[in-house]
């Protein structure tokens, strides 16, 4: 392939299309018209000999070739930008910008209040825009698209060199019942655990969770009476019903219904749950995001020591 005469604006167009998955939004991102972006995509296809992006109901889906090109092209553009533009040092108290953060329910409830409080004190001109996600791999999609700067959630199912992770929070499971439940007096052994109907928290809507996997190894099954996607609703439901729930410890301790609950160690072995700070390689060197990530790590460490 002869690279002489290649318009480097095509690389910026490709980067925008990869981030936006939409021709119109990609055009706005780089400040050109929609027809100009369509023409750039046509030239990119001719240059690479690949369609690069295929239309679907969810927008433009990148082909395997486009995914292979995404990281080297993104890195090349960042190197060019770094060479041409002197980035100012990030000063939290003087900064005026918005960080886009992806949060699953747990870190939103447990960590977000402390994070917002710290921003108000240390960086009053900085604001947060939070995007929710439930599927663990949705965070990677949001990072790839440039929708968020970082995420906090359960680790993605697959590792990838373009995605960086660091564990910031861990929690253990507890089994909860209301205070006048028969098991609250007798104790929570396996027999008592299986005697009552159960509540299952399943953000993705599955009716088979970690508890069911552990019971299956013992040749046992529980009876599910309720499946719900919101983990922080579970303690309030358990406090007013005959259901048994198994939730993360901080969820139970932070619930307004805490006084109406009794907590037990689950009668089946359950591994602790890990929550990672997740970010994209392209954001790794951004001084402002480096500061935000360090702040998240510091606040999470304080929460861990308090549990």
N, C-alpha and C positions, 0 to 999 in steps of 0.2 A: 504493500500500500504506500502510495506517495503522499507524505504529509505536507508537502509544500503547497501553500495557498489555501490550506484549511482555515475556515473562519472560526476563531476561538469562541465566538458568540454561540456557536452550536453546542459547545460544552456547557455553557451557562443555561441554554435552552434545555438540554438533556437533564441537567441537575434540577431545574425547576419542574420539569415533567415528572421526574422520579419522586419529587417531594409532594407535588399537588395531585398527581394522577388525573389531571383535568386540563385540557388545552387552554380554556379561558382563564382559569386561575393561574396557570403557569405563565401565561402571557402577562397578566397583571403583576406577577411576582418579579419579572425581569423588565417590566416597563415597555412592552411592545404590544402591537395589536394582535387580535386572535388569528387573523389570516397570516400574519408574519410568523406566529408560533407554529401554525399548521405547516407552513412552508419549511420552517426549520426542521420539524419532525420528518417531513418528506426527504429532506437532504440528509438527515441523520440515517434514515433507513437505507438510502442509496449508498451512503458512505460505509455503513457496517454490513450491508447485505442481510439485514435482519429487520423484521417488523418492529421490534423493540417494545411497543405497547399495543395491546389488543383491547378493543372496546368490550365492556361488560356492563351489567347492571350496577356494579359497584364503582364504575369509572374505568380509567385506563389501567389495565393490569400489565406489569412489566414481564417480558419474556425472560427465560433464563439468561440469555445474552445480556439483556439490560441489567439484570441483577449483578452479573459479573462485572459490568462496566461501572456500576454505581459508585463503588468505593474508590477505585483509582481515579475516576474523573472528579469525584468530590475532593479527594486529597490534592489533586493537581490544582483545582481552583483555589483551595485554601492556601496552598503554597504561593500561588501567584498573588493572592490578596495580601498574604503576610509580607511578601517582598515589596509590595507597592504601598501598603497602608500601615502606618505606625499606630498600633492599638494603644490607647491610653490605659494607664494602670487603673484597675477597678478600685474605687474608694467607696465603701458601702454607704457612708453618711452623705456623700455627694451624689450618689447614683440616682438616676431617674429612669427606670425601665421596668418592664414586666417579665417575670419568669413564668413559663408555662410548665406546669407540673402535673404528671399523671399519677393519680392515687387510687388504689383500691379502697374498699370500705374501711378496712382495719387501720392502715396508717392515716387515713383521713380523720378517723375518730381519735386515735391514740396520739398521733404526732403533730397533726396540723395546728391545733391550738397553740402548742408551744412554739412552733415555727412562726406563726403569724405574730405572736407576742414578741419573739426575738427580732423579727423584721421591723416592727414598729419602733423598737428601741435602738437597733443598730443601723438600719437602713430605711428611714422613714419615707424616702422617695421611691422605694421599690414596692411593687405590687405583685400579687400572685394570681394567675389564672389556672384553675384546677380543672382537669378533664378526668372523668370517671372511666374505669374499665373493670370488667369482671373476669374475663378470660386471661390467664397469665401471659399468653402470647400476644394479646392485643397491645400490650405496652410496647413490644418490639415494632409492631405495625405503626403505632403512633410516632415512635422515634424515627423510623425509616422515612415517614412522610414529613418529618419536620414539624409536626403538630405540637409536640412537647419537647422541652429541653432535657427533662429527666423524669423518671418514674420511680415509685416505691410500691412494691408488691411482691407476691410470691414469685420466685425465680422462673424465668422462661423454661419451657420444656427442652429446648435445645440450645447449646452454646454456639456462639458465632464470634469470629474475631472482630467484627465491627461493633459488637455490643459489649460494654463493660458492666460488671456487676460488683457490688460490695455488700455483704450482709450487714444490716444495721439493727434489726430487731429479731428477737425470737420469743416464742410464747409456747406454753404447754397447755394441754387440754385438761378441763375439769368437767365432771358430770354434775348437773344441777337439778334440784327438785324444789318444789315449794316447801315451806317450813312445816306444814301439817300433812305432808305426804307420808305414807307409812314407812317408806325407806329413810326418811329423815330421822326417825327414831331407831330403827333396827340396824341401819348401816347399809352400805351399797356393795353387796357382793354380786356375783354374776347372776345368781338366781333372782335376786331382787331387781337387778338391771333388766332382765328379760321379762319380768312379770308385768310391767306397765308399758303402755304405748309410748312411742318416741317421737321426738321432733328432730328433723334433719335440716341443717343449714347447708344449702347447695346453691352458690351463686350462679352456676351454669345449668341448674335445673335437673341434675342427675338424682336418681332415687337410690343411689348406692354410694356410700362414702367410706372414709377410713375406718369408722367403727364397724361397718358391715364387712369390710375386708378382714379385720381382726377377728370378728366373730366367725367368719367362714372358715378360718384356719382351725377353729375349735369345733367345727361342725354345728355351729349355732346360728340362729337368725333372730332378729328382733322384729317387732311389728311397728311399722311407720304409720303414724296417724297424721303427720303434717310435714310437708317439705316447703321451705321458704328460702328466698334468695338473700334476705337481709339478716346478717348475723346479729346485729345489735337490737333487733326486735325479739330475738329468741328468749332472753331472760324475762322480759315482761310477759311473754306468752306462757312460759313455764310457771311463773309466779301466780298465775290465775287459772291454771289447769292441772290435770292429773298427769301431764306429760313429763317424760324424762328428756333432758337435753344434754348434749355434750358439746361444749363451746370452748374457745380460748379463754384463758384465765383472766386476762385484762378485760375482755368483753363482759364477763360476769361481775368483776369487781367494780367496773365503772358504771354499771347499769343503775338507773334510779330505783330498780326493783331489788337491789342487792339485799336489803334488809328482810325481804320476803323469801329469800333463797337459802338453801344449804348446799355447800360445795363438797364434793367428794373426788378422790382420785378415781379415774375410770377403772373398772374391773377388768379391762383388757389393755394390753400394752399399745400405746400410741406414741409415735415419734413427735417431737416438738415441731412447730411450724416456723419456717424462716421467712423473713421479709428482706428483700434486697433493694438497695439503691441501684437503679439501672440507667445507663446513659449511653449515647452513641459516640463512637470514636471521633466523629467530626466535631463534637462539642467538648472533647477532653481538654483541649488547651485554652478554652475560653476563660479568661480570668474571672469574670463575673460568675460563671457557672461553677468554676472551681471553688469560689468562695461559698456559694449556695450549698454545694455538695458537702463541703467541710462543716458548714453549720448544721446540716441535717445529721451528719455523723456524730457531731458533738451532742446535739439534743437527744438523739436516739440512745447514746451511751448513758446519758443521765437517766433516761427512762428505764434502761436495762438494770442499772444499779439500784433503782428504787423498787423493783418488782420483788 
